[in-house]
């Protein structure tokens, strides 16, 4: 951080600004109660504070000067507006709104107050209120309203995804902002400011190449130096946030994204990456808050709803997850993407809500969109099985095998279906085909082993199958458990005890088996 002396030296380099400040101070010494001098001093402090090439913090000084002026100008709409602007840049948005509202009470056609109200509502993510305020600003200002038209353009653009009406509104506001720019002083200043940002292009390129060669330290150094030069340039904070996010410094990335959003409230990329940083950090409530702000800004972007649904699913809020998945499906950007979301929703209905009918409906929606997706057949067949509609389940699996006759998962599911129907011979054939097409299919080995052990009494063959299941997946608690059961029958209680213990240890993580079942088996082992 720069010292006061460094800031002072930098300010002195601008002789015109420095002379104005000094002259104002001298005049105030002669006439300390002159409200217009205090306003002038407040304006100068605010200008210092907003200079992107100066990192000095002068906003409190500006507020103090304006408040001193207000003591004499208690009925001036302009002084309330200026104090509101100062609080806006300080980040105290509710106070800013109060002052702008008071200014409008004293002058109800005050264009600048409406415009800053719109800016303030945007930072609070109150986008409907922002549109109302910006439209009021346009009505009051007429020809000098380029910046307010630009605000409306950005708001409508954010809302325009797959919405022709909003796209047309955005286009119209952008054209009006361009046409009226010569008549709007603030618009002209913004144009020159954006041109000035071109000076950072070489630095961006240097940082980009540093990132490509994984020299993140150099890239951070380059962008931090740029921030020191121009602390008001939002893209610098975004790039810094991306570097910190990619290297695991989540708190630093969050700080940078927040700064980028503060400077550019329409920066959807910064919002998205901030959500990701919160998710990586495990702070799902804050991620939800940011997604809701994004949705308020851009309500027609479907992946915002699906991403939010994923977070709710992780948190165990299944009803909220389903609701947001349904919204994402309704917005339907393309069949393949929507099919994936429908399948995800079907999984939630099937596995977490125990609602096979709703799951079937979701999977059928996915089927209509992408009938070539073999996973849909697998999931749909499973849902029919959960509903105990074995004929439909069998029909779905057979249809799937017409597309992929060597799909091991479908054969395994068929084995489970035949087994559940009591058709042991067909179940064995299906499990053997699953193993033929995937010789590391742990579930197929285990289930076939259980049939040999419990249904056919072929203990030694079951042992070989359970061993292959464990070999394919050493973390398969159920396979260890079944192997222990089979080995107990052949009389090796010591080895069986070891396997039960392994099953017990693995099961603490995987939770495949009721722990009491394992404990009972261990107890029975040494009581018999």
Number of C-alpha atoms within 10 A of each C-alpha: 7 10 9 10 9 12 14 13 11 14 16 13 10 10 10 10 15 15 12 14 16 12 12 17 16 12 14 17 9 10 11 13 14 14 21 17 20 24 24 18 25 27 19 20 22 22 15 20 22 18 13 17 17 18 20 22 15 18 22 16 18 26 23 17 22 28 21 19 23 21 11 13 16 11 13 15 22 20 21 26 27 25 24 30 27 28 21 23 17 16 14 14 21 15 16 25 22 15 24 30 20 19 26 20 12 15 14 14 16 20 23 23 30 29 26 23 30 28 23 28 21 22 20 16 20 16 21 15 16 25 23 15 24 30 20 19 26 21 14 18 19 11 16 21 27 28 25 30 26 21 24 27 25 19 24 26 22 23 21 20 17 14 12 10 12 18 18 15 16 24 17 15 23 21 15 19 24 14 12 18 23 14 13 17 13 14 21 15 12 13 11 10 13 11 10 10 11 11 10 15 10 10 16 19 12 14 22 16 15 17 16 10 8 11 13 20 12 15 24 19 13 18 21 16 14 18 21 15 15 18 21 21 21 22 21 23 26 26 22 25 29 22 20 21 21 12 11 14 15 22 14 16 26 25 16 25 29 19 22 26 21 18 18 17 21 22 18 15 13 26 23 17 19 28 25 19 28 20 17 14 15 12 13 20 14 15 25 19 13 19 20 17 17 22 19 16 24 21 17 22 20 24 20 21 25 24 21 24 27 21 21 20 18 11 12 12 13 20 16 16 23 22 14 23 26 21 17 25 24 12 17 19 16 10 14 14 17 25 25 19 23 27 24 20 28 31 23 22 23 23 13 13 14 15 17 23 16 18 27 23 18 25 29 21 19 27 20 11 18 17 14 12 16 18 17 25 25 20 24 28 29 27 29 20 20 17 17 15 13 19 12 16 25 19 12 21 22 18 14 22 16 9 12 12 14 15 16 23 20 28 28 26 25 27 27 24 24 20 20 14 13 11 13 19 12 17 25 23 17 25 28 20 22 26 21 14 15 15 16 17 20 22 23 30 26 27 25 26 31 24 19 20 21 12 10 12 13 15 21 16 14 26 24 16 23 29 20 21 27 22 14 16 16 15 18 21 26 25 29 28 24 24 29 27 22 26 20 17 13 12 10 12 17 14 14 25 21 14 22 25 19 18 26 26 15 19 21 12 10 14 13 14 16 10 14 10 12 18 14 10 18 20 12 10 16 10 7 5
